[in-house]
Amino acid sequence: MSLEADREKMPNHLLQWEAMRWARAQGCTTYDLWGAPDAPNPQDPLWGVYNFKQGFGGRFVRHLGAWDFAPNRALYTAYALILPRVLGLMRHAARGRIRRTAMSEDGRTGE
């Protein structure tokens, strides 16, 4: 995930690159960036994610996909309903903090 703020500094590129370097130093021969569109298509909402990952020079490999195992259906349902709402609230709060920080750095009050 990335935000618009300071995107030009490309922190996610550095994070992934360093993780790859660390994995290689540990003897790993495969690094799975996990997740891409089902078929490379510029119209797909995940096209930007695909391009980001392709930028590391990897290759596109299809797998079965990720599936959740839910031994307790009630708890899983609660998790599936509540977690997206909690994450949405956290993102909303973070955007507000970023906006206020940017405004204060610009000399504005944000009011």
C-alpha positions as CSV (number, residue, x, y, z in Angstrom):
1,M,0.0,0.0,0.0
2,S,1.2,3.5,-0.6
3,L,-0.1,7.0,-0.2
4,E,0.1,10.0,-2.5
5,A,2.2,11.9,0.0
6,D,5.9,11.6,-0.9
7,R,5.2,8.9,-3.5
8,E,7.9,10.3,-5.8
9,K,10.5,9.1,-3.1
10,M,9.3,5.5,-3.9
11,P,9.7,4.1,-0.3
12,N,8.0,0.8,-1.3
13,H,10.6,0.2,-4.0
14,L,13.4,0.5,-1.4
15,L,11.5,-1.7,1.1
16,Q,11.0,-4.5,-1.4
17,W,14.5,-4.2,-2.8
18,E,16.0,-4.5,0.7
19,A,13.7,-7.5,1.5
20,M,14.9,-9.2,-1.7
21,R,18.5,-8.6,-0.8
22,W,18.0,-9.9,2.7
23,A,16.2,-13.0,1.4
24,R,19.0,-13.7,-1.1
25,A,21.6,-13.4,1.6
26,Q,19.6,-16.0,3.6
27,G,19.8,-18.4,0.6
28,C,16.4,-17.9,-0.9
29,T,16.1,-18.3,-4.6
30,T,12.5,-17.2,-5.0
31,Y,10.8,-14.0,-3.8
32,D,7.0,-14.0,-4.2
33,L,5.5,-10.5,-4.4
34,W,2.1,-12.2,-4.3
35,G,-0.9,-10.9,-6.2
36,A,-1.5,-9.5,-9.6
37,P,-4.4,-9.3,-12.1
38,D,-5.7,-12.6,-13.4
39,A,-4.4,-11.5,-16.9
40,P,-2.1,-8.6,-17.6
41,N,-4.5,-5.9,-18.8
42,P,-4.1,-2.1,-18.6
43,Q,-7.8,-1.8,-17.9
44,D,-7.6,-3.9,-14.7
45,P,-7.7,-1.9,-11.4
46,L,-4.6,-3.9,-10.3
47,W,-2.6,-2.8,-13.3
48,G,-0.5,-0.4,-11.3
49,V,0.3,-3.2,-8.8
50,Y,1.3,-5.4,-11.7
51,N,3.6,-2.7,-13.2
52,F,5.2,-2.1,-9.8
53,K,6.1,-5.7,-9.5
54,Q,7.2,-6.1,-13.1
55,G,9.6,-3.2,-12.4
56,F,11.8,-5.6,-10.3
57,G,12.3,-7.8,-13.4
58,G,10.4,-10.8,-12.1
59,R,8.2,-13.2,-14.1
60,F,4.5,-13.6,-14.0
61,V,3.6,-17.0,-12.5
62,R,0.0,-18.2,-12.0
63,H,-0.9,-20.1,-8.8
64,L,-4.1,-21.5,-7.4
65,G,-4.6,-18.3,-5.3
66,A,-5.2,-17.6,-1.7
67,W,-8.1,-19.1,0.2
68,D,-9.1,-18.6,3.8
69,F,-9.7,-21.5,6.1
70,A,-12.4,-20.7,8.7
71,P,-12.7,-23.3,11.4
72,N,-15.1,-21.1,13.3
73,R,-17.7,-19.7,10.9
74,A,-19.2,-17.2,13.4
75,L,-15.8,-15.7,14.3
76,Y,-14.7,-15.6,10.7
77,T,-17.9,-13.8,9.6
78,A,-17.4,-11.3,12.4
79,Y,-13.8,-10.8,11.3
80,A,-14.8,-10.4,7.6
81,L,-17.4,-7.8,8.4
82,I,-15.6,-5.9,11.1
83,L,-12.0,-5.8,9.9
84,P,-12.8,-3.8,6.6
85,R,-14.6,-1.2,8.7
86,V,-11.8,-0.9,11.2
87,L,-9.3,-0.6,8.4
88,G,-11.4,2.1,6.7
89,L,-11.6,4.1,9.9
90,M,-7.8,3.8,10.3
91,R,-7.2,5.0,6.7
92,H,-9.6,7.9,7.2
93,A,-7.8,9.0,10.3
94,A,-4.4,8.6,8.7
95,R,-5.5,10.7,5.7
96,G,-6.6,13.5,8.1
97,R,-3.2,13.4,9.9
98,I,-1.3,13.5,6.6
99,R,-3.5,16.4,5.4
100,R,-3.0,18.3,8.6
101,T,0.7,17.7,8.6
102,A,1.0,18.9,5.0
103,M,-1.0,22.0,5.7
104,S,1.1,22.9,8.8
105,E,4.3,22.4,6.7
106,D,2.8,24.8,4.1
107,G,2.1,27.4,6.8
108,R,-1.7,26.9,6.7
109,T,-3.7,26.1,9.8
110,G,-6.0,23.5,8.2
111,E,-9.1,25.2,9.5
